[in-house]
Amino acid sequence: GVLVFDDPPHISGNGNIQIQSLDWPSIKNSFREPITGRFSRSVAYFSFALNYYFGGLNLFGYHMINLLIHYMAAIFLFLLIFNTLQLPILRERYGRSAYPISLLAAVLWCTSPLQVTAVTYLVQRMACLAGLFYIASMYFYLKGRIAENSKNRLIFWGLSLLSALLAVGSKENAVLLPFSIWLFDLLFIQGATRRNIIRNLKIFTPLSFLCLLAGLYYVDIG
């Protein structure tokens, strides 16, 4: 493959990611966008920097990492669906078929032609990473929500928070993750009763405000 569209300015023409050592100044500089110099999508840029450090501009390594990211996202999607179908609200209807349903859904998602551009277009690793950590964050949240003891709950929720931060650090659209988790919890764990909806809106309203502030930061308004 070759570098196309936005690949050159973000990879071959991006001096920030062309690191020669793994010292902190080099790593920190790789976090910056090549045009604005802002610390945005830093996780994705750092992954490009690691590719460059170990293989220069040999594109095989970049494509291999993109495929690995996509594969890991499919695994977390399977785990999320499987554990969701085991929840009390869905278990009676789907529990016995949870494994084949989850596997089929993950395979269809993973092999869909819709994913080709995001995986083969190197700079779209930003979207792939955001998707991976987005799904992982929801999975870890679910595991924490159903954990039987507080220690496991804190561990899983810590992993969920870390994944959320990595998702936002990969691409800005991951800022909607809190809304997705809230809606997931309401529909599949609590149950979307009138009482639950009203009670949850009291939490969702300030959460929406925080998401708005984060969005304003990314578009340089805040």
C-alpha contacts under 8 A as a table, 3 or more apart, distances in Angstrom:
res1	aa1	res2	aa2	distance
1	G	59	L	7.12
2	V	59	L	7.53
3	L	7	D	5.25
3	L	8	P	6.02
3	L	122	L	7.53
4	V	7	D	5.33
4	V	8	P	6.78
4	V	121	Y	7.52
5	F	8	P	7.15
6	D	9	P	5.95
6	D	10	H	6.43
6	D	123	V	6.70
7	D	10	H	5.37
7	D	11	I	5.64
7	D	12	S	7.24
7	D	121	Y	7.77
7	D	122	L	6.43
7	D	123	V	5.38
8	P	11	I	5.23
8	P	12	S	4.83
8	P	13	G	5.30
8	P	14	N	7.56
9	P	12	S	6.42
9	P	13	G	4.62
9	P	14	N	5.70
9	P	34	P	7.41
10	H	13	G	6.24
10	H	14	N	5.20
10	H	33	E	7.98
10	H	34	P	6.61
10	H	123	V	7.02
11	I	14	N	5.10
11	I	17	I	7.19
11	I	48	F	7.08
11	I	123	V	7.69
12	S	15	G	7.74
12	S	57	L	6.99
14	N	17	I	6.04
14	N	18	Q	7.01
14	N	34	P	5.63
15	G	18	Q	5.20
15	G	19	I	7.94
15	G	34	P	7.42
16	N	19	I	7.08
16	N	26	S	7.91
16	N	29	N	5.78
16	N	30	S	4.69
16	N	31	F	7.69
16	N	32	R	6.91
16	N	33	E	7.90
16	N	34	P	6.60
16	N	49	A	7.85
17	I	29	N	7.59
17	I	30	S	4.67
17	I	31	F	7.91
17	I	45	Y	6.67
17	I	46	F	6.91
17	I	48	F	6.35
17	I	49	A	4.22
17	I	50	L	7.93
17	I	52	Y	7.00
18	Q	30	S	7.82
18	Q	49	A	5.97
18	Q	52	Y	5.85
18	Q	53	Y	6.88
18	Q	56	G	7.70
19	I	22	L	7.39
19	I	26	S	6.04
19	I	27	I	7.63
19	I	30	S	7.59
19	I	49	A	6.28
19	I	52	Y	6.96
19	I	53	Y	5.79
20	Q	26	S	7.88
20	Q	53	Y	5.98
21	S	26	S	6.85
21	S	53	Y	7.19
22	L	26	S	6.42
22	L	27	I	6.24
23	D	26	S	5.59
23	D	27	I	6.29
24	W	27	I	4.99
24	W	28	K	5.86
25	P	28	K	5.16
25	P	29	N	6.06
26	S	29	N	5.17
26	S	30	S	6.26
27	I	30	S	5.16
27	I	31	F	6.85
27	I	46	F	7.07
27	I	49	A	7.91
28	K	31	F	5.44
28	K	32	R	7.58
29	N	32	R	5.74
30	S	33	E	7.96
30	S	42	S	7.43
30	S	45	Y	6.18
30	S	46	F	5.63
30	S	49	A	6.34
31	F	39	F	5.79
31	F	40	S	7.28
31	F	41	R	7.44
31	F	42	S	4.20
31	F	43	V	6.98
31	F	45	Y	5.73
31	F	46	F	5.77
32	R	36	T	7.89
32	R	37	G	4.93
32	R	38	R	5.23
32	R	39	F	4.75
32	R	40	S	6.62
32	R	42	S	6.35
32	R	45	Y	7.47
33	E	36	T	5.73
33	E	37	G	4.70
33	E	38	R	5.45
33	E	39	F	6.42
33	E	40	S	6.41
33	E	41	R	7.54
33	E	42	S	7.58
33	E	45	Y	7.64
34	P	37	G	5.70
39	F	42	S	5.87
40	S	169	G	6.39
40	S	170	S	7.75
40	S	171	K	7.82
41	R	44	A	5.62
41	R	45	Y	6.47
41	R	126	M	7.13
41	R	168	V	7.29
41	R	169	G	4.62
41	R	170	S	4.32
41	R	171	K	5.32
41	R	172	E	7.34
42	S	45	Y	5.07
42	S	46	F	6.00
42	S	169	G	5.47
42	S	170	S	6.32
43	V	46	F	5.19
43	V	47	S	6.34
43	V	166	L	6.52
43	V	169	G	5.23
43	V	170	S	5.07
44	A	47	S	5.12
44	A	48	F	6.44
44	A	125	R	6.76
44	A	126	M	5.34
44	A	129	L	7.02
44	A	169	G	7.37
44	A	170	S	5.08
45	Y	48	F	5.04
45	Y	49	A	6.22
46	F	49	A	4.83
46	F	50	L	6.28
47	S	50	L	5.12
47	S	51	N	6.34
48	F	51	N	4.99
48	F	52	Y	6.21
48	F	62	Y	7.53
49	A	52	Y	5.02
49	A	53	Y	6.05
50	L	53	Y	4.98
50	L	54	F	6.24
51	N	54	F	5.47
51	N	55	G	5.80
51	N	56	G	6.76
51	N	61	G	6.47
51	N	62	Y	6.26
52	Y	55	G	5.20
52	Y	56	G	4.04
52	Y	57	L	6.07
53	Y	56	G	5.91
55	G	58	N	5.64
55	G	61	G	6.80
58	N	61	G	6.40
58	N	62	Y	7.57
59	L	62	Y	5.13
59	L	63	H	6.30
60	F	63	H	5.27
60	F	64	M	6.07
61	G	64	M	5.01
61	G	65	I	6.21
62	Y	65	I	5.34
62	Y	66	N	6.31
62	Y	122	L	6.87
63	H	66	N	5.03
63	H	67	L	6.23
63	H	119	V	7.72
63	H	120	T	6.69
63	H	122	L	6.81
64	M	67	L	5.19
64	M	68	L	6.20
65	I	68	L	4.93
65	I	69	I	6.10
66	N	69	I	5.17
66	N	70	H	6.29
66	N	119	V	5.72
66	N	120	T	7.40
66	N	122	L	7.21
66	N	125	R	6.06
66	N	128	C	7.45
67	L	70	H	5.08
67	L	71	Y	6.10
67	L	119	V	6.40
68	L	71	Y	5.00
68	L	72	M	6.15
69	I	72	M	5.18
69	I	73	A	6.22
69	I	128	C	6.62
69	I	129	L	6.57
69	I	132	L	6.84
70	H	73	A	5.09
70	H	74	A	6.38
70	H	110	C	7.32
70	H	119	V	7.03
70	H	128	C	6.39
70	H	132	L	7.23
71	Y	74	A	5.15
71	Y	75	I	6.48
71	Y	110	C	7.30
72	M	75	I	5.05
72	M	76	F	6.36
72	M	132	L	6.88
73	A	76	F	5.21
73	A	77	L	6.08
73	A	131	G	6.93
73	A	132	L	4.45
73	A	133	F	7.77
73	A	135	I	6.95
73	A	136	A	7.60
74	A	77	L	4.95
74	A	78	F	6.19
74	A	106	A	5.52
74	A	107	V	7.39
74	A	109	W	7.42
74	A	110	C	5.90
75	I	78	F	5.13
75	I	79	L	6.31
75	I	106	A	7.32
76	F	79	L	4.97
76	F	80	L	6.00
76	F	132	L	7.55
76	F	135	I	6.29
76	F	136	A	5.75
76	F	139	Y	6.97
77	L	80	L	5.08
77	L	81	I	6.16
77	L	106	A	6.09
77	L	135	I	6.28
77	L	136	A	7.79
78	F	81	I	5.33
78	F	82	F	5.98
78	F	102	S	5.19
78	F	103	L	5.98
78	F	105	A	7.36
78	F	106	A	5.34
79	L	82	F	5.12
79	L	83	N	6.04
79	L	102	S	7.58
79	L	139	Y	7.03
80	L	83	N	5.41
80	L	84	T	6.02
80	L	135	I	7.52
80	L	138	M	7.32
80	L	139	Y	4.98
80	L	142	L	7.82
81	I	84	T	5.01
81	I	85	L	6.19
81	I	98	A	7.90
81	I	102	S	5.46
82	F	85	L	5.35
82	F	86	Q	6.58
82	F	98	A	5.48
82	F	99	Y	6.14
82	F	101	I	7.81
82	F	102	S	5.32
83	N	86	Q	5.07
83	N	87	L	6.75
83	N	142	L	7.87
84	T	87	L	5.40
84	T	90	L	7.56
84	T	142	L	7.87
84	T	188	F	7.32
85	L	90	L	5.40
85	L	91	R	5.73
85	L	94	Y	5.90
85	L	95	G	5.85
85	L	98	A	5.74
86	Q	90	L	6.38
86	Q	91	R	4.74
86	Q	94	Y	7.49
86	Q	95	G	5.39
86	Q	98	A	7.09
87	L	90	L	5.49
87	L	91	R	5.44
87	L	188	F	7.36
87	L	189	I	6.99
88	P	91	R	5.13
88	P	92	E	7.29
88	P	189	I	7.76
89	I	92	E	7.55
89	I	188	F	6.47
89	I	189	I	6.89
89	I	191	G	7.48
90	L	93	R	5.69
90	L	94	Y	5.89
90	L	95	G	6.95
90	L	188	F	7.69
91	R	94	Y	5.27
91	R	95	G	4.21
91	R	96	R	7.74
92	E	95	G	5.84
93	R	96	R	7.84
94	Y	97	S	5.37
94	Y	98	A	5.71
95	G	98	A	5.07
96	R	99	Y	7.70
97	S	100	P	5.83
97	S	101	I	6.09
98	A	101	I	5.30
98	A	102	S	5.95
99	Y	102	S	5.26
99	Y	103	L	6.05
100	P	103	L	5.05
100	P	104	L	5.93
101	I	104	L	5.28
101	I	105	A	6.09
102	S	105	A	5.17
102	S	106	A	6.11
103	L	106	A	5.21
103	L	107	V	6.08
104	L	107	V	5.15
104	L	108	L	6.04
105	A	108	L	5.26
105	A	109	W	6.09
106	A	109	W	5.12
106	A	110	C	5.92
107	V	110	C	5.03
107	V	111	T	6.03
108	L	111	T	5.38
108	L	112	S	5.79
109	W	112	S	5.32
110	C	115	Q	7.27
111	T	115	Q	7.29
112	S	115	Q	5.78
112	S	116	V	7.61
113	P	116	V	5.41
114	L	117	T	7.13
115	Q	118	A	5.46
115	Q	119	V	6.27
116	V	119	V	5.39
116	V	120	T	5.93
116	V	121	Y	7.98
117	T	120	T	5.38
117	T	121	Y	5.38
117	T	124	Q	7.73
118	A	121	Y	5.67
118	A	122	L	7.65
118	A	124	Q	5.10
118	A	125	R	6.85
118	A	127	A	6.88
118	A	128	C	6.60
119	V	122	L	6.83
119	V	124	Q	6.77
119	V	125	R	6.82
119	V	128	C	7.09
120	T	124	Q	7.96
121	Y	124	Q	5.60
121	Y	125	R	7.66
122	L	125	R	5.78
123	V	126	M	6.39
124	Q	127	A	5.24
124	Q	128	C	6.49
125	R	128	C	4.79
125	R	129	L	5.84
126	M	129	L	5.33
126	M	130	A	6.16
126	M	170	S	5.21
126	M	171	K	5.68
127	A	130	A	5.08
127	A	131	G	6.07
127	A	170	S	7.12
127	A	171	K	6.20
128	C	131	G	5.05
128	C	132	L	6.12
129	L	132	L	5.02
129	L	133	F	6.19
129	L	167	A	6.65
129	L	170	S	5.95
129	L	171	K	7.88
130	A	133	F	5.41
130	A	134	Y	5.81
130	A	166	L	7.39
130	A	167	A	4.29
130	A	168	V	6.74
130	A	169	G	7.79
130	A	170	S	5.15
130	A	171	K	5.63
130	A	174	A	6.28
131	G	134	Y	4.95
131	G	135	I	6.14
131	G	167	A	7.12
131	G	174	A	7.87
132	L	135	I	5.46
132	L	136	A	6.11
132	L	167	A	7.54
133	F	136	A	4.83
133	F	137	S	5.85
133	F	163	S	5.00
133	F	164	A	6.34
133	F	166	L	6.34
133	F	167	A	4.90
134	Y	137	S	5.24
134	Y	138	M	6.49
134	Y	163	S	6.85
134	Y	164	A	6.22
134	Y	167	A	5.67
134	Y	174	A	6.63
134	Y	177	L	6.68
135	I	138	M	5.20
135	I	139	Y	6.22
136	A	139	Y	5.01
136	A	140	F	6.11
136	A	160	S	7.05
136	A	163	S	6.37
137	S	140	F	5.23
137	S	141	Y	6.05
137	S	159	L	7.09
137	S	160	S	4.16
137	S	161	L	6.77
137	S	162	L	7.71
137	S	163	S	5.00
137	S	164	A	5.59
138	M	141	Y	5.04
138	M	142	L	6.20
138	M	160	S	6.75
138	M	181	I	6.20
139	Y	142	L	5.14
139	Y	143	K	6.29
139	Y	160	S	7.56
140	F	143	K	5.01
140	F	144	G	6.13
140	F	156	F	5.17
140	F	157	W	6.29
140	F	159	L	6.25
140	F	160	S	4.94
141	Y	144	G	5.09
141	Y	145	R	6.05
141	Y	156	F	6.37
141	Y	157	W	5.48
141	Y	160	S	5.40
141	Y	181	I	7.72
142	L	145	R	4.94
142	L	146	I	6.35
143	K	146	I	5.42
143	K	147	A	5.91
143	K	153	R	7.44
143	K	156	F	6.24
144	G	147	A	5.04
144	G	152	N	6.70
144	G	153	R	4.19
144	G	154	L	6.87
144	G	155	I	7.44
144	G	156	F	4.77
144	G	157	W	5.48
145	R	153	R	6.70
146	I	153	R	7.83
147	A	150	S	7.41
147	A	152	N	6.09
147	A	153	R	5.36
148	E	152	N	7.47
148	E	153	R	7.51
149	N	152	N	5.77
149	N	153	R	6.30
150	S	153	R	4.87
150	S	154	L	6.11
151	K	154	L	5.31
151	K	155	I	6.33
152	N	155	I	5.03
152	N	156	F	6.14
153	R	156	F	5.34
153	R	157	W	6.06
154	L	157	W	5.11
154	L	158	G	5.87
155	I	158	G	5.09
155	I	159	L	6.29
156	F	159	L	5.04
156	F	160	S	6.12
157	W	160	S	4.77
157	W	161	L	6.14
158	G	161	L	5.14
158	G	162	L	6.19
159	L	162	L	5.03
159	L	163	S	6.04
160	S	163	S	5.13
160	S	164	A	6.11
161	L	164	A	4.99
161	L	165	L	6.28
162	L	165	L	5.21
162	L	166	L	6.27
163	S	166	L	5.03
163	S	167	A	6.06
164	A	167	A	5.00
164	A	168	V	6.30
164	A	174	A	7.59
164	A	177	L	7.16
165	L	168	V	5.22
165	L	169	G	6.05
166	L	169	G	4.87
166	L	170	S	6.18
167	A	170	S	5.11
167	A	171	K	6.49
167	A	174	A	5.69
168	V	171	K	5.37
168	V	172	E	5.41
168	V	173	N	7.18
168	V	174	A	4.96
168	V	175	V	5.87
169	G	172	E	7.23
171	K	174	A	6.21
172	E	175	V	5.91
172	E	215	G	7.75
172	E	218	Y	7.08
173	N	176	L	6.25
174	A	177	L	5.48
175	V	178	P	7.22
175	V	211	C	6.29
175	V	214	A	7.09
175	V	215	G	7.19
176	L	179	F	5.49
176	L	180	S	6.54
176	L	211	C	6.87
177	L	180	S	5.00
177	L	181	I	6.18
178	P	181	I	5.15
178	P	182	W	6.09
178	P	207	L	7.46
178	P	211	C	7.93
179	F	182	W	5.08
179	F	183	L	6.09
179	F	204	F	7.65
179	F	207	L	7.78
179	F	208	S	7.48
180	S	183	L	5.17
180	S	184	F	5.96
181	I	184	F	5.00
181	I	185	D	6.05
182	W	185	D	5.19
182	W	186	L	6.20
182	W	204	F	7.44
183	L	186	L	5.07
183	L	187	L	6.11
184	F	187	L	5.35
184	F	188	F	5.82
184	F	189	I	7.41
185	D	188	F	5.60
185	D	189	I	4.99
185	D	190	Q	6.16
185	D	191	G	7.99
186	L	189	I	5.98
186	L	190	Q	5.03
186	L	191	G	5.57
186	L	192	A	5.70
186	L	196	N	7.35
186	L	197	I	7.42
186	L	200	N	7.71
187	L	190	Q	6.38
187	L	191	G	4.96
187	L	192	A	5.18
188	F	191	G	5.85
190	Q	196	N	7.15
191	G	196	N	7.19
192	A	196	N	6.16
192	A	197	I	6.14
193	T	196	N	5.21
193	T	197	I	6.12
194	R	197	I	5.14
194	R	198	I	6.26
195	R	198	I	5.38
195	R	199	R	6.19
196	N	199	R	5.07
196	N	200	N	5.93
197	I	200	N	5.14
197	I	201	L	6.13
198	I	201	L	5.26
198	I	202	K	7.00
199	R	202	K	5.72
199	R	203	I	7.42
200	N	203	I	5.21
200	N	204	F	6.08
201	L	204	F	4.74
201	L	205	T	5.90
202	K	205	T	5.82
202	K	206	P	7.57
203	I	206	P	6.21
203	I	207	L	6.49
204	F	207	L	4.92
204	F	208	S	5.99
205	T	208	S	5.20
205	T	209	F	6.55
206	P	209	F	4.98
206	P	210	L	6.45
207	L	210	L	5.18
207	L	211	C	6.39
208	S	211	C	5.07
208	S	212	L	6.16
209	F	212	L	5.02
209	F	213	L	6.31
210	L	213	L	5.10
210	L	214	A	6.30
211	C	214	A	5.07
211	C	215	G	6.15
212	L	215	G	4.99
212	L	216	L	6.16
213	L	216	L	5.09
213	L	217	Y	6.34
213	L	222	G	6.91
214	A	217	Y	5.17
214	A	218	Y	6.55
215	G	218	Y	5.23
215	G	219	V	6.51
216	L	219	V	5.28
216	L	220	D	6.14
216	L	221	I	5.07
216	L	222	G	4.88
217	Y	220	D	5.17
217	Y	221	I	6.03
217	Y	222	G	4.85
218	Y	221	I	7.73
219	V	222	G	7.80
